[in-house]
Amino acid sequence: MFKKLINLTLILVLLISFAGPILAQEEAVEAELTASEIFTEALSDYNQGNYALAEEKFNNLVENKELDEGLKFSVLYYSTMTAVNRNQSVKAVNYLKRMNELGYQSGKLNWRVGELYLNKNNQFDSADFEEALKYLKTAEELGVQDIQFKRDLAYVYLENNDLNKAKELYQKIINNKPTAVDYLNLARIEEENENLNQAVKYYESALELNGSQSSLYLNLGNLYQKIENYNSAVSIFKQGIKMRDDFAPYYIGLGESYLKLGNYDEAESALKKAVKINSNSYYGYYLLGQIEKKRGNFDQALNYYSQSLKYNNNYVQAYLAEGRIHLEREENYRAISRFSLAVEKNLEYTESRYYLGLAYYRADMLEAARAELRKALHINDNYQDARKLLDDVETELGINN
């Protein structure tokens, strides 16, 4: 047994003695790699998506002052691209600055750095559109003309509220290879510019390209409502429901449109589906209250308004709706209570001040009415109902005599 242990020990010693020179030789070979060979290895790692390995090797080269001009450019270029692919914005910008200092400029690199700030992959908490614009404008100046680049640049202009430049670019894009999003963004621009009929056309074009995008049906339906084309709004919300029948906002829009058309039964049916899908839909309950008020069912309307306020106790319109019912019933002090809450929730809302003034007037509290109506006109001096009522109040007080 002892002899076997001695033999095993001798074998291990021999293996170690042979392995030592071999390892040393491999280290020497690695040490003898040229800068070009290290770059080739780093580029191979980069192309295979091994960005961490590539970064390590590029880092070994980037501070090498012996590199020739061509290799120095290549190292900085791919160091920047590696940083971009690893979402390292600070490193990417630093490498880009070093390239610029050496007299090298790349439109593509500026584009890629700009894309980082666009936060397309949600890698950061939010996008930085101002920084993105800076790099994308440089890329444009350096001659980048790809359609996707123009799309990025147009979007950045849009988010920076430069609507004219965004519109100009999107119009060029849709003449080439439009997407639904391009038309959607053009529609947004036209809505901002209050060109609602043109916005409708862009939404319709977006739907033709992508009928599966839920937001398009909702946005187009809401836009039809803005231009008071409620029949078209009904049609588009119904189309949306066929695509997705569990989306409460479709039913809200449908019910709201039917309400405007005076079709109360259909409106009620749609809104009840909405609050069944989303039991917290304070606006759905408010609209159901509006239906019952139209029908003359004031108690049921008040129940729905109460439900609305249960889920949003800051909803001024529900307080006003309650107050108006109390006014119709000549329950002036209850009306004062509800209108006072509306004022409390939003001190700068003219309509609340007006109705509180009206309730005070109906309760024969003329000085209080005058004070509220003056506050209403201070907020909006073009509110004609408030001005007319104030004249009547001041006449009764003998102020205008």
Summary of the structure (lengths in Angstrom):
residues: 401
radius of gyration: 34.9
end to end distance: 130.1
largest distance: 131.6
contacts: 1251
relative contact order: 0.03
helix: 78%
strand: 0%
